[in-house]
Protein backbone atom coordinates (compact mmCIF):
# COMPACT_ATOMS: atom_id res chain seq x y z
CA UNK A 1 0.00 0.00 0.00
CA UNK A 2 1.48 3.32 -1.08
CA UNK A 3 1.69 6.46 1.03
CA UNK A 4 -1.09 8.13 -0.98
CA UNK A 5 -3.40 5.21 -0.24
CA UNK A 6 -2.81 5.72 3.47
CA UNK A 7 -3.11 9.50 3.31
CA UNK A 8 -5.34 10.92 0.52
CA UNK A 9 -4.00 14.45 1.08
CA UNK A 10 -0.90 13.27 -0.80
CA UNK A 11 -2.90 12.42 -3.93
CA UNK A 12 -2.32 14.63 -6.94
CA UNK A 13 -5.85 15.32 -8.17
CA UNK A 14 -6.47 17.55 -11.20
CA UNK A 15 -8.33 20.72 -10.21
CA UNK A 16 -10.31 20.91 -13.44
CA UNK A 17 -11.35 18.94 -16.50
CA UNK A 18 -13.61 19.49 -19.48
CA UNK A 19 -16.54 17.82 -21.19
CA UNK A 20 -18.02 18.86 -24.54
CA UNK A 21 -19.72 21.99 -23.21
CA UNK A 22 -18.44 22.34 -19.67
CA UNK A 23 -15.44 23.14 -17.52
CA UNK A 24 -15.74 21.28 -14.22
CA UNK A 25 -13.39 22.56 -11.56
CA UNK A 26 -12.62 22.82 -7.89
CA UNK A 27 -14.07 25.83 -6.04
CA UNK A 28 -11.90 28.94 -5.99
CA UNK A 29 -11.78 31.95 -3.71
CA UNK A 30 -14.18 34.62 -5.02
CA UNK A 31 -16.66 32.11 -6.55
CA UNK A 32 -19.17 33.07 -3.85
CA UNK A 33 -20.93 35.88 -5.74
CA UNK A 34 -21.55 33.71 -8.82
CA UNK A 35 -22.75 30.80 -6.67
CA UNK A 36 -25.03 33.15 -4.74
CA UNK A 37 -26.53 34.57 -7.94
CA UNK A 38 -27.34 31.04 -9.17
CA UNK A 39 -28.85 30.05 -5.82
CA UNK A 40 -31.02 33.21 -5.78
CA UNK A 41 -32.38 32.37 -9.21
CA UNK A 42 -32.96 28.71 -8.33
CA UNK A 43 -33.95 28.73 -4.65
CA UNK A 44 -37.56 27.65 -5.20
CA UNK A 45 -36.50 24.66 -7.32
CA UNK A 46 -33.70 23.72 -4.89
CA UNK A 47 -35.68 24.08 -1.66
CA UNK A 48 -37.60 20.76 -1.87
CA UNK A 49 -34.39 18.71 -2.28
CA UNK A 50 -31.42 20.54 -0.77
CA UNK A 51 -31.20 20.95 3.02
CA UNK A 52 -28.94 23.98 2.62
CA UNK A 53 -31.57 25.79 0.47
CA UNK A 54 -34.09 26.44 3.26
CA UNK A 55 -33.11 30.13 3.29
CA UNK A 56 -31.39 32.37 0.80
CA UNK A 57 -27.74 32.87 1.84
CA UNK A 58 -25.97 36.21 1.73
CA UNK A 59 -23.08 36.67 -0.69
CA UNK A 60 -20.72 36.45 2.30
CA UNK A 61 -22.28 33.13 3.39
CA UNK A 62 -21.91 31.77 -0.14
CA UNK A 63 -18.27 32.88 -0.24
CA UNK A 64 -17.64 31.27 3.15
CA UNK A 65 -19.20 28.03 1.82
CA UNK A 66 -16.97 28.18 -1.25
CA UNK A 67 -13.87 28.68 0.90
CA UNK A 68 -14.82 25.79 3.18
CA UNK A 69 -15.38 23.62 0.09
CA UNK A 70 -11.96 24.68 -1.24
CA UNK A 71 -10.30 23.59 2.00
CA UNK A 72 -12.13 20.25 1.99
CA UNK A 73 -11.04 19.72 -1.63
CA UNK A 74 -7.42 20.31 -0.63
CA UNK A 75 -7.82 17.98 2.37
CA UNK A 76 -9.47 15.40 0.05
CA UNK A 77 -12.37 14.97 2.51
CA UNK A 78 -15.03 16.21 0.04
CA UNK A 79 -14.55 17.13 -3.61
CA UNK A 80 -17.07 19.83 -4.50
CA UNK A 81 -16.90 20.80 -8.16
CA UNK A 82 -18.27 23.87 -9.91
CA UNK A 83 -19.87 23.52 -13.32
CA UNK A 84 -19.01 26.31 -15.73
CA UNK A 85 -20.08 26.85 -19.33
CA UNK A 86 -17.01 26.39 -21.51
CA UNK A 87 -18.23 29.03 -23.96
CA UNK A 88 -18.73 31.86 -21.44
CA UNK A 89 -17.20 30.75 -18.13
CA UNK A 90 -20.56 31.29 -16.40
CA UNK A 91 -21.28 29.29 -13.23
CA UNK A 92 -24.34 27.12 -13.93
CA UNK A 93 -24.34 24.58 -11.11
CA UNK A 94 -22.49 22.49 -8.62
CA UNK A 95 -21.68 18.84 -8.26
CA UNK A 96 -18.87 16.82 -6.79
CA UNK A 97 -17.80 13.63 -5.12
CA UNK A 98 -19.04 13.28 -1.56
CA UNK A 99 -19.21 10.73 1.28
CA UNK A 100 -15.79 9.53 0.19
CA UNK A 101 -14.37 6.24 1.43
CA UNK A 102 -10.75 6.25 0.24
CA UNK A 103 -10.05 2.69 1.39
CA UNK A 104 -12.91 1.29 -0.67
CA UNK A 105 -12.48 4.00 -3.33
CA UNK A 106 -16.21 4.79 -3.09
CA UNK A 107 -17.69 8.17 -4.06
CA UNK A 108 -21.18 9.67 -4.23
CA UNK A 109 -22.10 12.21 -6.90
CA UNK A 110 -24.46 15.01 -5.94
CA UNK A 111 -25.61 17.82 -8.22
CA UNK A 112 -27.81 20.85 -8.82
CA UNK A 113 -28.21 23.17 -11.80
CA UNK A 114 -29.21 26.79 -12.11
CA UNK A 115 -32.88 27.00 -13.10
CA UNK A 116 -32.29 28.87 -16.37
CA UNK A 117 -30.00 26.01 -17.50
CA UNK A 118 -32.17 23.06 -16.46
CA UNK A 119 -33.55 20.66 -19.04
CA UNK A 120 -30.56 21.13 -21.38
CA UNK A 121 -28.57 18.04 -20.41
CA UNK A 122 -25.87 19.89 -18.50
CA UNK A 123 -26.21 17.83 -15.31
CA UNK A 124 -26.21 14.56 -17.23
CA UNK A 125 -23.06 15.71 -19.06
CA UNK A 126 -21.43 16.85 -15.81
CA UNK A 127 -22.31 13.66 -13.89
CA UNK A 128 -20.95 11.55 -16.75
CA UNK A 129 -17.73 13.58 -16.79
CA UNK A 130 -17.39 13.34 -13.00
CA UNK A 131 -17.98 9.57 -13.09
CA UNK A 132 -15.22 9.21 -15.68
CA UNK A 133 -12.97 11.51 -13.62
CA UNK A 134 -13.52 9.31 -10.54
CA UNK A 135 -12.70 6.18 -12.52
CA UNK A 136 -9.64 7.53 -14.33
CA UNK A 137 -8.07 9.84 -11.74
CA UNK A 138 -9.27 8.47 -8.40
CA UNK A 139 -9.29 4.75 -9.25
CA UNK A 140 -12.93 4.49 -8.15
CA UNK A 141 -14.33 1.05 -7.39
CA UNK A 142 -17.84 2.37 -6.79
CA UNK A 143 -19.68 5.55 -7.77
CA UNK A 144 -23.14 6.20 -6.33
CA UNK A 145 -26.00 8.56 -7.00
CA UNK A 146 -28.54 8.77 -4.15
CA UNK A 147 -31.75 10.74 -4.36
CA UNK A 148 -35.16 11.18 -2.82
CA UNK A 149 -37.52 8.80 -4.66
CA UNK A 150 -39.83 11.77 -5.33
CA UNK A 151 -37.05 13.60 -7.22
CA UNK A 152 -37.68 12.13 -10.67
CA UNK A 153 -35.35 14.55 -12.47
CA UNK A 154 -32.43 13.43 -10.33
CA UNK A 155 -33.17 9.73 -10.74
CA UNK A 156 -33.50 10.19 -14.51
CA UNK A 157 -29.91 11.46 -14.65
CA UNK A 158 -28.69 8.22 -13.04
CA UNK A 159 -30.81 6.12 -15.39
CA UNK A 160 -29.64 7.98 -18.52
CA UNK A 161 -26.02 7.35 -17.49
CA UNK A 162 -26.56 3.61 -17.06
CA UNK A 163 -26.30 3.52 -13.27
CA UNK A 164 -27.94 0.44 -11.74
CA UNK A 165 -30.77 0.95 -9.26
CA UNK A 166 -29.61 -1.24 -6.38
CA UNK A 167 -32.56 -0.57 -4.16
CA UNK A 168 -34.75 1.86 -2.33
CA UNK A 169 -34.25 2.51 1.37
CA UNK A 170 -37.80 2.99 2.63
CA UNK A 171 -38.52 5.73 5.19
CA UNK A 172 -34.75 6.17 5.40
CA UNK A 173 -34.55 9.76 6.60
CA UNK A 174 -36.48 12.99 6.91
CA UNK A 175 -36.73 15.03 3.75
CA UNK A 176 -36.38 18.78 3.66
CA UNK A 177 -40.16 19.01 4.16
CA UNK A 178 -39.94 16.94 7.36
CA UNK A 179 -41.69 13.90 5.89
CA UNK A 180 -40.00 10.50 5.88
CA UNK A 181 -38.44 9.90 2.51
CA UNK A 182 -37.41 6.88 0.51
CA UNK A 183 -33.87 7.05 -0.87
CA UNK A 184 -33.02 5.53 -4.25
CA UNK A 185 -29.48 4.18 -4.53
CA UNK A 186 -27.92 3.93 -7.98
CA UNK A 187 -24.37 2.76 -8.63
CA UNK A 188 -21.68 1.88 -11.11
CA UNK A 189 -19.01 -0.53 -9.92
CA UNK A 190 -15.64 -1.62 -11.24
CA UNK A 191 -15.80 -4.87 -13.16
CA UNK A 192 -19.49 -4.53 -13.97
CA UNK A 193 -20.25 -1.12 -15.41
CA UNK A 194 -16.67 0.09 -15.91
CA UNK A 195 -13.25 -1.51 -16.28
Phi, psi and omega per residue, in radians:
X1 nan 2.188 -3.126
X2 -1.340 2.926 -3.129
X3 -1.048 -0.734 -3.118
X4 -1.101 -0.544 3.114
X5 -1.228 -0.530 3.104
X6 -1.399 -0.570 -3.071
X7 -2.354 1.695 -3.072
X8 -1.035 -0.367 -3.134
X9 -1.094 -0.342 3.123
X10 -1.473 -0.115 3.131
X11 -1.223 2.384 3.005
X12 -1.564 1.880 -3.099
X13 -2.006 2.200 3.090
X14 -0.973 2.475 -3.123
X15 -1.536 -0.193 3.103
X16 -2.742 2.762 3.032
X17 -2.710 2.943 -3.072
X18 -2.160 2.659 2.916
X19 -2.049 -2.959 -3.102
X20 -0.970 -0.817 -3.038
X21 -1.986 -0.064 -2.936
X22 -2.215 2.633 2.844
X23 -1.895 2.213 -3.139
X24 -2.031 2.108 -2.997
X25 -2.522 2.845 3.065
X26 -1.127 2.664 3.078
X27 -1.116 2.557 3.111
X28 -2.201 2.610 3.016
X29 -0.835 2.504 3.111
X30 1.355 0.131 3.013
X31 -1.349 -0.211 -2.998
X32 -0.988 -0.746 -3.097
X33 -1.120 -0.750 3.132
X34 -1.165 -0.707 3.103
X35 -1.106 -0.775 -3.125
X36 -1.078 -0.735 3.118
X37 -1.050 -0.751 3.131
X38 -1.182 -0.680 3.114
X39 -1.141 -0.759 3.118
X40 -0.972 -0.820 -3.130
X41 -1.121 -0.557 -2.920
X42 -1.924 0.067 -2.955
X43 -0.990 -0.688 -3.110
X44 -1.174 -0.606 3.112
X45 -1.363 -0.482 -3.140
X46 -1.440 -0.580 -3.009
X47 -0.901 -0.741 -3.103
X48 -1.154 -0.353 -2.983
X49 -2.039 -0.469 -3.010
X50 -1.878 2.032 -3.131
X51 -1.002 -0.550 -3.103
X52 -1.346 -0.126 -3.062
X53 -1.714 0.342 3.136
X54 -1.191 -0.489 3.103
X55 -2.447 2.608 3.141
X56 -1.249 2.141 -3.141
X57 -1.362 2.758 2.996
X58 -1.343 2.919 3.085
X59 -1.062 -0.685 3.141
X60 -1.123 -0.703 3.096
X61 -1.139 -0.682 3.091
X62 -1.135 -0.722 3.116
X63 -1.140 -0.700 3.092
X64 -1.086 -0.714 3.095
X65 -1.086 -0.722 3.093
X66 -1.079 -0.780 -3.115
X67 -1.161 -0.676 3.058
X68 -1.115 -0.715 3.109
X69 -1.113 -0.669 3.101
X70 -1.065 -0.785 3.133
X71 -1.113 -0.739 3.113
X72 -1.117 -0.651 3.083
X73 -1.061 -0.812 -3.130
X74 -1.149 -0.586 3.090
X75 -1.358 -0.268 -3.112
X76 1.227 0.423 3.123
X77 -1.596 -0.400 3.089
X78 -2.771 2.352 -3.054
X79 -1.999 1.329 3.065
X80 -1.195 2.494 -3.141
X81 -2.317 2.389 3.097
X82 -1.689 2.451 -3.106
X83 -1.816 2.086 -3.090
X84 -2.130 2.484 3.033
X85 -1.207 2.228 -3.136
X86 -1.076 -0.685 -3.056
X87 -1.147 -0.672 -3.029
X88 -2.092 -0.294 -3.059
X89 1.406 0.094 -3.108
X90 -1.240 2.412 3.052
X91 -1.275 2.168 -3.128
X92 -2.146 -0.059 3.115
X93 2.981 -3.120 -3.105
X94 -2.403 2.612 3.117
X95 -2.618 -2.691 3.070
X96 2.503 -3.100 3.128
X97 -2.047 2.078 -2.987
X98 -2.186 3.037 3.136
X99 0.799 0.914 -3.030
X100 -1.337 2.364 2.976
X101 -2.124 1.731 -3.047
X102 -1.185 -0.555 3.134
X103 -1.154 -0.730 3.121
X104 -1.527 -0.195 -3.052
X105 0.992 0.937 -3.137
X106 -1.995 2.396 -3.087
X107 -2.441 2.583 3.055
X108 -2.047 2.270 3.098
X109 -1.601 2.274 2.979
X110 -2.113 2.803 -3.094
X111 -2.855 2.697 2.922
X112 -2.658 2.682 -3.113
X113 -2.246 2.548 3.059
X114 -1.042 2.393 -3.016
X115 -0.937 -0.750 -3.094
X116 -1.204 -0.140 3.115
X117 -1.999 0.137 -3.137
X118 -1.313 2.750 3.099
X119 1.294 0.236 -3.122
X120 -2.016 0.153 3.082
X121 1.438 0.129 -3.096
X122 -1.174 -0.712 -3.123
X123 -1.216 -0.685 3.079
X124 -1.064 -0.777 3.111
X125 -1.090 -0.770 -3.135
X126 -1.147 -0.801 -3.126
X127 -1.113 -0.634 3.075
X128 -1.139 -0.792 3.114
X129 -1.092 -0.698 -3.133
X130 -1.221 -0.649 3.068
X131 -1.070 -0.814 3.125
X132 -1.124 -0.660 3.067
X133 -1.050 -0.791 3.134
X134 -1.097 -0.691 -3.137
X135 -1.199 -0.869 -3.007
X136 -1.360 -0.697 -3.015
X137 -1.782 -0.391 -3.083
X138 -2.001 0.034 3.103
X139 0.975 0.756 -3.092
X140 -1.057 2.418 2.964
X141 -1.729 -0.412 -3.097
X142 -2.635 2.311 3.035
X143 -2.185 2.250 -3.100
X144 -2.033 2.657 2.874
X145 -2.221 2.133 3.104
X146 -2.024 2.438 3.098
X147 -2.690 2.743 3.021
X148 -1.039 2.337 -3.100
X149 -1.090 -0.334 3.109
X150 -1.433 -0.192 -3.094
X151 -1.590 1.390 -3.044
X152 -1.124 -0.595 -3.133
X153 -1.121 -0.680 3.131
X154 -1.196 -0.775 -3.134
X155 -1.160 -0.537 3.106
X156 -1.150 -0.566 3.071
X157 -1.057 -0.866 3.141
X158 -1.042 -0.742 -3.129
X159 -1.154 -0.759 3.129
X160 -1.051 -0.569 -3.097
X161 -1.528 0.060 3.078
X162 1.389 0.327 3.029
X163 -1.226 2.556 3.129
X164 -1.594 2.269 3.026
X165 -1.332 1.931 -3.111
X166 -1.468 -0.493 -3.129
X167 2.938 3.082 3.113
X168 -2.215 2.108 3.072
X169 -1.462 1.936 -3.054
X170 -1.385 2.405 3.138
X171 0.796 0.829 -2.979
X172 -1.362 -0.636 3.122
X173 -2.806 2.991 3.109
X174 -1.400 2.310 3.049
X175 -1.339 3.089 3.128
X176 -1.027 -0.564 -3.133
X177 -1.408 -0.009 3.133
X178 1.593 -0.243 3.133
X179 -1.380 2.621 3.035
X180 -1.112 2.412 -3.116
X181 -2.112 2.691 2.994
X182 -1.680 2.372 -3.120
X183 -1.906 2.153 3.064
X184 -1.500 2.367 3.119
X185 -2.073 2.018 3.076
X186 -1.911 2.611 3.096
X187 -2.633 2.808 2.862
X188 -2.210 2.372 -3.122
X189 -2.246 2.611 3.111
X190 -1.056 2.392 3.115
X191 1.606 -0.346 3.113
X192 -1.939 -1.147 -3.087
X193 -1.641 -0.365 3.061
X194 -2.534 2.748 -3.081
X195 -1.848 nan nan
